[in-house]
Amino acid sequence: MDLPHFSILISDKQYRKLNRNIWSEKPVEAELQIEDKTFDVDLLYRGNHVREFSKKSYHCIFPEITAGIKEIHYNAEFMDKSLMRNKLSLDFFSSIGVLSPTAKHVLLSINEENQGVYLQLESVDRNFLKRRKLPSGPIYYAENDDANFSLHSPIDEDIKDSFDSGYSRKEGSSRDDKTLQELIYKINTLKKTEFERAILDYINIDKYLRWLAGVVCTQNFDGFIHNYALYRNSFTGLFEMIPWDYDATWGQDINGEEMEFDYIPIEGYNTLTARLLDVPTFRKQYAKIFEEILTYHFNKQNLYEKINVMHNTLRPHVLRDPYVAKFIDDFDREPGIILKFIDDRHHYLRNHLQDLR
C-alpha cells in the first residue's frame, strides 16, 4: 500500500540557517509540495530532546490558512522502533470518545532526498475545532510538568509563580487565563462537598474520565501532567483534555526502553484526578467507563488487526527509510511486543477494577 508523499523544498541558505541553531523557534522560509501543488511555508524543527537525533521532526506553518489548515507537524518517531505508537494512541483515544488530533503515516523528502516514514500530525488550534464543527474556545498547551493541576511544582514542591503556570495559550485571550487560574485555584482549595458540586461548572467530567482511562491504558507516564492540550468549549463553558505526543506508550518509555505493564496504577496521577476519584459518584462513573473500554476497545482481540495492518503497510517503506531500515528486525518484533503489553495490561487493569468500587 502506498503512503502519501510530501516534499519540503528549501534553499541552501535557509537550510544552513535552520541548522545553525536547531533549538531556535524562529522559522526559515521553505516550500511544501503536496502532489502537484507547492505552498510557501515557515519551517522549523520541533520537539525537545528529539531535535538532536539524526532524523529530525518538522513543523510547517502556512502564511495563510490553506485547505482549512494553518500548521502541520511531521514527526520522525525516531525513538519508537514500531513507528506506530503515537498514531495507535491517538486513534485509540478517538475510539473511546476523547477529542484527539488525526495522525497518518506519510513519506517525506527534502530537496528530493528521501527522509523516510513520518507521522503527519494535525495541529490543535482553532482550525482543529472548525473541522469538527465545534464551538470556538481557548486552547492551552501543557508545555511542562507544572501543568499538574496543583498549586505546587512537581519538581521542587515550591508554590508556583502563577496558578496557570505550565500552560501556554494557543487560542483565546487574557480573559480566558483568569478562568483557567480560577479552575486551578478551586481544584486545590474547595472542600470535598463544595468541590463535587463546583467542578461540574468547569470540567466535562465524562470527557475527562475517558481521557484519564486512555492515559492509563496506553500507560503514558508523562500524560497526566504533560502531553495534552486543554480546550474550553465556549457553548458549554467546560474544559476538555486533548492528548498529544504519545510515542512513549504501549509498553515503551521516553527512551525507547521497555516499561513494565503494571507501572501506572488504574487511578492514574495528578491533583485533579485525585480529587475527582475521591468523590464516590465520579469514582463509580470512572469504573463504569473503564469496564466499557476494557470490554470493547482495550484488548488484544480488538487491536490485533489494526496493529498488523499498520505494520504490514509501513514495512516496505521502512526498508527504504535511510534512518531506520537497519532496525528492520526490531521493527518486525514490535507488533508482538505491543500486543503482549496490551494483553498483560488488560488483565492487570481488569483485576484492579475492584479498586475503583
ABEGO torsion letter per residue (X at the ends): XBBBBBBBBBBAAAAAAAAABAABABBBBBBBBBEABBBBBBBBBBEBAAAABABBBBBBBBABBBGGBABBBBBAGAABAAGAAAAAAAAAAAAAGBBBBBBBBBBBBBGGBBAEBBBBBBBBBAAAAAAAGBBBEBBBBBABAABAGBABBAAAGBBBABAABGBBBABEBAAAAAAAAAAAAAAAABBAAAAAAAAAAABBAAAAAAAAAAAAAAGBAAAAABGBBBBBBAAAGBBBBBBBGAABBGGBBAAGBBBBAAABBAAEBEAAAAAAAABAAAAAAAAAAAAAAAAAABBAAAAAAAAAAAAAAAAAAAAABAAAAAAAAAAAAAAAAAAAAAAAAAAAAAAAAAAAX
